[in-house]
Amino acid sequence: MSKIYLIPGLGADCRIYNNIDFHDHDVTCVDWIEPHKTDTLTTYAQKLIYQYHIKPNSIVIGNSLGGMIAIEIAKIIAVAQVIQISSIKTIDEAPWFFSLLKIAPFYKPIPGKVFNRLEFLIKPFFGHMNEADNWLFVDMLKKSSPVFLKWAMDATLKWDNKVIPKNVVQIIGDKDLVFSYKRIKGAIIVKGGTHIMIFERAKEVTKILKRILKK
């Protein structure tokens, strides 16, 4: 059985996977490490491979930003599979506002610590959350490294990947306001799933993951 590595999304930590049942699989959660200011998603992926001893034939599961980094990992080592949840494979699947933010990067002058308190701007894109999930969302953002948040925002917008590694599976919601399923080909579509469906539709996502991992 392949070892599974879980990578969270921007502003999140490994608790993002709390509601997903991985049964008896050997799972390691990847915590964010501090990036160097010159890091790209590619060089950062290499650092995660070293830090967590990710080996060929592993399975890498990434949520949102974590899915993009999972792609970069798969370009460096021959993983058994990449499973993306609410994420994109290439820059061609990126939303229109990526281009806008490249032209007008309003976030750059904002101090890193302010990023931790911008949940009111981010939450509308993530979909409805119950009280417990909302608390966790806010807590994860508040505890995220300001240095990492600002770097990750910039590195994500500079990501220009057009290479799709072998054995990539995408799970995307048709109500995702961050990454539109209409720009993605061949994904498993979760009806009613939002960008935070890893929480709100955890049972359904777990069933899909179980089916994928059985193959």
C-alpha positions as CSV (number, residue, x, y, z in Angstrom):
1,M,0.0,0.0,0.0
2,S,1.4,3.4,-1.0
3,K,2.1,6.0,1.6
4,I,-0.2,9.0,1.4
5,Y,0.9,12.6,1.9
6,L,-1.7,15.3,2.5
7,I,-1.0,18.9,1.6
8,P,-3.4,21.6,2.8
9,G,-4.4,24.8,1.0
10,L,-3.4,28.5,1.4
11,G,-4.3,29.8,4.8
12,A,-5.0,26.3,6.1
13,D,-3.1,23.5,7.9
14,C,-3.5,19.8,8.2
15,R,-6.8,20.2,10.1
16,I,-8.4,20.9,6.7
17,Y,-8.5,17.0,6.4
18,N,-10.1,16.5,9.8
19,N,-13.5,15.3,8.3
20,I,-12.0,13.0,5.7
21,D,-11.7,9.3,6.7
22,F,-8.6,7.6,5.3
23,H,-9.5,4.3,6.9
24,D,-6.3,2.2,7.4
25,H,-4.0,4.0,5.0
26,D,-0.6,5.1,6.0
27,V,-1.0,8.9,6.1
28,T,1.4,11.8,6.7
29,C,0.2,15.3,6.9
30,V,2.5,18.0,5.4
31,D,2.9,21.2,7.5
32,W,4.0,24.3,5.7
33,I,7.7,25.2,6.1
34,E,9.0,28.8,5.9
35,P,9.8,29.6,2.2
36,H,12.8,31.7,1.0
37,K,11.6,34.8,-0.7
38,T,13.1,33.5,-4.0
39,D,11.2,30.2,-3.9
40,T,8.8,29.3,-6.6
41,L,6.1,26.6,-6.2
42,T,8.6,24.2,-7.9
43,T,11.6,24.9,-5.5
44,Y,9.2,24.8,-2.6
45,A,7.9,21.4,-3.7
46,Q,11.5,20.2,-3.8
47,K,12.0,21.3,-0.2
48,L,8.8,19.5,0.9
49,I,10.2,16.3,-0.8
50,Y,13.4,16.6,1.3
51,Q,11.7,17.6,4.5
52,Y,9.1,14.8,4.5
53,H,11.2,12.2,2.6
54,I,8.5,11.8,-0.1
55,K,9.5,8.9,-2.2
56,P,8.5,7.6,-5.6
57,N,5.3,5.6,-5.7
58,S,3.8,7.6,-3.0
59,I,0.3,9.1,-3.3
60,V,0.1,12.9,-2.9
61,I,-3.3,14.5,-2.1
62,G,-3.5,18.3,-2.2
63,N,-6.3,20.7,-1.5
64,S,-6.4,24.0,-3.4
65,L,-2.8,25.4,-3.3
66,G,-1.7,22.0,-2.0
67,G,-3.0,20.4,-5.2
68,M,-0.8,22.8,-7.3
69,I,2.2,21.9,-5.2
70,A,1.3,18.2,-5.5
71,I,1.6,18.6,-9.3
72,E,5.1,20.1,-8.9
73,I,6.1,17.2,-6.6
74,A,4.9,14.8,-9.3
75,K,7.1,16.6,-11.9
76,I,10.1,16.0,-9.7
77,I,9.6,12.4,-8.6
78,A,7.5,9.5,-10.0
79,V,4.6,9.4,-7.6
80,A,2.0,6.7,-7.9
81,Q,-0.8,9.2,-8.0
82,V,-1.8,12.9,-7.5
83,I,-5.3,13.6,-6.2
84,Q,-6.4,17.2,-6.3
85,I,-9.3,18.5,-4.3
86,S,-10.6,21.9,-5.3
87,S,-7.5,22.6,-7.3
88,I,-6.0,23.0,-10.8
89,K,-3.5,21.1,-12.9
90,T,-2.2,23.9,-15.1
91,I,-2.3,27.6,-15.5
92,D,-4.8,27.2,-18.3
93,E,-7.4,26.1,-15.7
94,A,-6.7,29.2,-13.5
95,P,-9.5,31.7,-12.9
96,W,-9.7,35.1,-14.7
97,F,-8.8,37.1,-11.6
98,F,-5.3,35.5,-11.6
99,S,-4.5,37.7,-14.6
100,L,-6.1,40.7,-13.0
101,L,-4.0,40.3,-9.8
102,K,-0.8,40.0,-11.9
103,I,-1.5,43.3,-13.5
104,A,-2.7,45.0,-10.3
105,P,-1.2,43.1,-7.3
106,F,-3.0,45.1,-4.6
107,Y,-1.9,42.6,-2.0
108,K,1.8,43.4,-2.1
109,P,1.8,46.6,0.1
110,I,-0.4,44.9,2.7
111,P,1.7,43.8,5.8
112,G,1.9,40.1,6.2
113,K,0.1,40.1,9.6
114,V,-2.9,41.8,8.0
115,F,-3.4,38.7,5.8
116,N,-4.2,36.7,8.9
117,R,-7.2,38.9,9.5
118,L,-8.8,39.0,6.0
119,E,-11.2,36.1,6.5
120,F,-14.1,38.4,5.8
121,L,-12.8,38.9,2.2
122,I,-12.0,35.3,1.6
123,K,-15.0,33.5,3.1
124,P,-17.5,34.5,0.5
125,F,-15.5,32.5,-2.1
126,F,-15.4,29.4,0.0
127,G,-19.1,28.7,0.4
128,H,-21.3,28.1,3.4
129,M,-19.8,26.7,6.6
130,N,-21.4,25.6,9.8
131,E,-20.3,27.2,13.1
132,A,-17.6,24.6,13.9
133,D,-16.1,24.7,10.5
134,N,-16.2,28.5,10.4
135,W,-14.3,28.6,13.7
136,L,-11.7,26.2,12.3
137,F,-11.4,28.2,9.1
138,V,-10.7,31.4,11.0
139,D,-8.4,29.7,13.5
140,M,-6.3,28.2,10.7
141,L,-5.9,31.5,9.0
142,K,-5.0,33.3,12.2
143,K,-2.3,30.7,13.0
144,S,-0.8,30.7,9.5
145,S,2.6,32.3,9.0
146,P,2.3,35.8,7.6
147,V,5.6,35.3,5.7
148,F,4.2,32.1,4.1
149,L,0.8,33.7,3.3
150,K,2.3,36.6,1.4
151,W,4.9,34.5,-0.4
152,A,2.3,31.8,-1.3
153,M,0.0,34.4,-2.8
154,D,2.8,35.8,-5.0
155,A,4.1,32.3,-6.0
156,T,0.7,31.1,-6.9
157,L,0.1,34.0,-9.2
158,K,3.5,33.4,-10.9
159,W,2.8,29.7,-11.4
160,D,2.8,29.0,-15.1
161,N,2.7,25.2,-15.3
162,K,1.5,23.6,-18.5
163,V,2.8,20.0,-17.8
164,I,0.3,17.4,-16.6
165,P,2.1,14.5,-14.9
166,K,0.7,10.9,-15.2
167,N,-2.0,9.6,-12.9
168,V,-3.6,12.9,-11.8
169,V,-7.2,12.8,-10.6
170,Q,-9.1,16.0,-9.8
171,I,-12.2,16.4,-7.6
172,I,-13.9,19.7,-8.0
173,G,-17.3,21.1,-7.0
174,D,-19.7,22.7,-9.4
175,K,-20.2,25.6,-7.0
176,D,-16.5,26.3,-6.5
177,L,-16.1,30.1,-6.8
178,V,-12.3,30.0,-6.8
179,F,-11.6,27.3,-9.4
180,S,-14.4,26.8,-11.9
181,Y,-15.2,23.2,-13.0
182,K,-16.0,24.6,-16.5
183,R,-12.3,25.4,-17.1
184,I,-11.3,21.8,-16.0
185,K,-11.4,18.7,-18.2
186,G,-11.9,15.2,-17.0
187,A,-12.5,16.0,-13.3
188,I,-14.8,14.2,-10.9
189,I,-17.6,16.8,-10.3
190,V,-19.3,17.0,-6.9
191,K,-22.7,18.5,-7.4
192,G,-23.2,21.4,-5.0
193,G,-19.6,21.2,-3.9
194,T,-17.9,24.5,-3.0
195,H,-14.2,25.4,-2.5
196,I,-14.6,24.2,1.1
197,M,-16.4,20.9,0.2
198,I,-13.6,19.1,1.9
199,F,-15.5,20.1,5.1
200,E,-19.1,20.5,4.1
201,R,-19.2,17.5,1.7
202,A,-16.6,15.4,3.6
203,K,-18.6,12.1,3.4
204,E,-19.0,12.4,-0.3
205,V,-15.4,13.4,-0.8
206,T,-14.3,10.4,1.4
207,K,-16.4,8.0,-0.8
208,I,-14.7,9.3,-3.9
209,L,-11.2,9.1,-2.4
210,K,-12.0,5.5,-1.2
211,R,-13.0,4.6,-4.8
212,I,-9.9,6.2,-6.3
213,L,-7.5,4.6,-3.8
214,K,-9.0,1.1,-4.4
215,K,-7.9,1.2,-8.0
